[in-house]
Amino acid sequence: MHESQGARPHSRFSRFTLGECLVERRPSEDWDLVAGDGPVLAVALHDGHAMRDSLRPHLVFDDAALRRDEDPLTGLLAGVGDVRVRVRRSRFEVDLNRPRDKALSTDPADTWGLRVWRGPLPPDEIERSLAIHDRFYAMTHELVERLLARWGCLLLLDIHSYNHRRDGANAAPAPPSENPDIDLGVTTLDRGRWGKTLARFTEALRATPVGGRAPDVRENVRYPTGGHFPESLYAEYGERLCVITPEYKKIYMDEWTAQADIAVVEDLRTGLEQAVRAVRPEFLSCR
């Protein structure tokens, strides 16, 4: 287009600006970290499926069973964060939502009554998993401190999913009365500080259709005692963190075939984007 036809003069480097951002000094093979600039931190602790080869001979579970009790595609939902962490390791190699002494357990009581391992694991295998736990918590605590220093407060989204068809591929799903589409874990949330924020966040989720209908969004239904990851961060940083743990019922996939409904995944992602957009100004104003 010529200048006479209304084109703006060419200006090199007019569309972007350069600024500082956090960068890991030693990127880890155990998680992906994308550090943008903003007060929303989204974490998918259980999205990963990777497991080191030396652990596999000790497994009773096959790959399909492992995937069924992981949280596939939650890493896509974590894309709503300014800063995003997706753990690559399977929760069965190291469960980062549990205290260190439970991060790799062979007790079926810690895995919903399911026998995952053939028996006790070699001590060196346990130590390798606990070392990942240690590194992850050291990283996330420094990350949160850096972000709080910049923004004053943070919205932390601890994103998970859950099964509702445990009785089998052909059995009826668990009753909706006890299994909302989105269960918001808010066991640590300081309601005096963030109660209105939570209400706006929830309203935006409910207002975004999922699969052509309004989603059922409730609080603290499935996991009323919370998880170790958000609890440990809240214990250290208190009301400077608004911690919300969205637990998505696996309405976005078939638990038994692992086939995903991409349209529903996109609906859920859109709803989470809208919810973050609705409350973002409250976190930008903390500085």
N, C-alpha and C positions, 0 to 999 in steps of 0.2 A: 504494500500500500504506500502511495506517495504522500509526502508531507501535505500536499494540497487537498488530499482526501480525508484528512482528519487524524492521521497517525501521529502519536506522540513521538518526539525526538528520542532516538535510541540513547539509553543511559545504562552503561555497564554496571553490574552489581547493584541494581536498584530494587530488587525484589527480596533480598535477604540481608540480615545483619548478623554480625558475629558477637557472641557473648560467652561468658564462662558457664560451664556445666560440670557436674560431677562425672568423673571417669574412674572406674576401678583400676588401681595400679596393677593388680594381678588378676585378670579375668579368670573365673572359675569354670571348670568343666562340669560342675554340679548344678549350676543355675545360670540363667540368662538375666542380665540386668540392663535395662534401658533407662538412662537417667535424663529425663527432660527437665524443664524448668517450671515447677508448679507445686502446689501444696496437696496434691492427691497422690497417695502411694497405694498401688494395687498389687496384691501378691497372690499367686496361685501356687500354693505349697504342694498340692497333690496331683498336679497335671501330668507330671513326668512318668515315664514307663521304663527308663533305663535301669539296668541292674548289672553289677559287675559279674563277670563269668564265674568267679570263684564261689559265689553264693548259690548259683543255679543248681548245682547237684544236690543241695540240701532242701530244695523246694518240693512240696507236695503239689502246690498250685501249678497249673500250666499258664501260658501267656494270656489266654482268654479269661481265666479266673482272676488273674492279677488285674487286668484292665477293668474288669467288672467292678472291682472295689477301689479303683483309682478314680480320679476326677478329670476324665478327658475333656478337652476343649475349654476348660476354665481359663487356660492361658490366653485364649482369644478374648474372653470377657475382661481379663486384666488389662487389655489394651486401652481401656478407658482412663487409666492412670497417667498422670504426668511422668511419674516414675513407676516402672513396672518390673516385677521380679517373677520369673517363672522357674520353678525348680524342675530340673531334668530327671532327678533320681526318683525311682518308684518309692512310694511311701513305705513299701515293705523292705526296702534296703535301709532306709532311714526315715522315720516319721518325724518331721520337723514341727508337728503340732502337738507333740508329747514331750514331757520332761526327759531329760537326758537318759535317766535310768530305764525309760520305757521306749526309747527311740527305735530299738530293734528287739522285739520280744518274740519268744517262741511259745508263749502261753496263749492258748486259744481264747482265754478270757479277755485278752487285750485285742482280739481280732474278731469280735462279734460271734464268738463260739466256733469260728472256722479254723481248721488245722492247716496252717500255711507251710510249716516247716516239718521235716521228718523227725526232728529231735533237737537236742541242744546244739548250738552252733559253736564252732571253734572260737576261743577267746580272741584270736587275732582278727577274725572277721567282725566280731562285735566292736572291737576297738576301731577298725577302719570306718565303720558306720558312725560311731560316736565322734570321730574326728571331723566328719562332715557336719554333724550337728553343732560341734563347737565352732567351726569356721563360719557356718551360716549365722549363728546368733551373734558372733563378734561382728560380722559384716552388717547385719540388719540394725544392730544397736548403733554402730557408727553412722550408718546411713540416716537413721531417724534423728540422731543428734545434729547432723549436718543440715538436714532439712528443717528441723525446728529452729536452728540458729538463723536460717534464711527467712522462714515464713512465720515463725511464732507459734503456729498450730498446724495440725495436719489432719486430713481425712485419710484414715487407713482402711482400705477395703481388703478383707481377708477372705478370698473367694473360694468356695467349695461346691461340691454337688453331692447328692445322696441317692441311694437306690430305694425304689418303692415296689420292686417286684422280686423280692428275695425268695419267694416260695417256688419260683420256677418260670420258665418261658411261657408256659401255657396256663399258669395260675392267675387268679385275679390279682390286680395290683392292691397295695395296701390302701386302707380307707382314706379318702381325701380329708376327712375331718381331723386326722392326726398327721397329715402330710401335705402342707401347703406347697404351692408351686415355688414360692420363694420364702424361705424361712430366714428372717433377719436375726442373727445372733447378736445381741446387744447386752451381754452380761456385764461388760465393763463400762458401758457408756454412762458418763456423768450426765444424768437427765437435767440437772439444774443448769448445766452449761450447754448441753447439746440436745435437749429434748425437742425443741422446736425445729432444729436442723433435721433430726430423725423424722419428724412428722412430715416435713417437706420432701425429704428423700423418699419416704414410703409412698406419699401421695403421687409422686412422679412415676414410680414403678407401677402403681396400680392403674395409672392413666394411660399406660402404653400397652396396647393389645399384644398378646402372645398367642399365635395360632388362631387369630380371629376372635379372641375373647379376652376379657379383663383377667389378669392373673390374680390368684389368691396369694396375698402377701401378708404374713403375720410375723410375730416376734417370739423367739425363744421356745418354739414348739418342739423341735426335734432334739436339740442339744442344750437344755436349759442350764447346764453347768459350764458351758463355754469350752474353749480349747487353750492349750498351754501357750501357743504363740501370741495371740492377742492379750491374754492375761499377763504374760511376763512383760510385755511392752507397757501395758497400762500400769503395772506395778511400779515401773521405773519413771514413767513420764506423765502419768496422771491425766488431768483434764486438758492438757495441751493436745492430747490425741482424742479424736472422735473415731472410735473403732467400731466398724460395722462388719459383720461376717455374713454375707449373703450365701445361703445354702440353697442351691438350685436343685429341685427335684429333677430327675433325669427324664423329663418330658421332652427333651430335645434329642433323645436318642433311644434306641432299643438296647436295654441293658445286656441282653443275652446275645445279640448279634453284633453289637457295637456299631450298628448303622445309624448315622446321624441324620437329623432333619435340619438341613442347613437354614431353611427359612425360619424355623423356630429359634435356632441359635442366633440368627440376625435380629429377630424380635427381642430376644433377651438382652443382647448387646445394646440395641437401641434404647431399651428401657433403662439400662444401667447408665448409658450416656446421658439420657435425659435427667436421671436422678442426680448425677454428678453436676450437671449444668445448673440444676435448680439450687444447689447449695454452695457452689463454688465461691460466690461473692463473700460468704461468711468466713471462708478461710483466707481469702485474699486480704481481708480487712484486719487480720491479726497482727500484721507488721506494724 
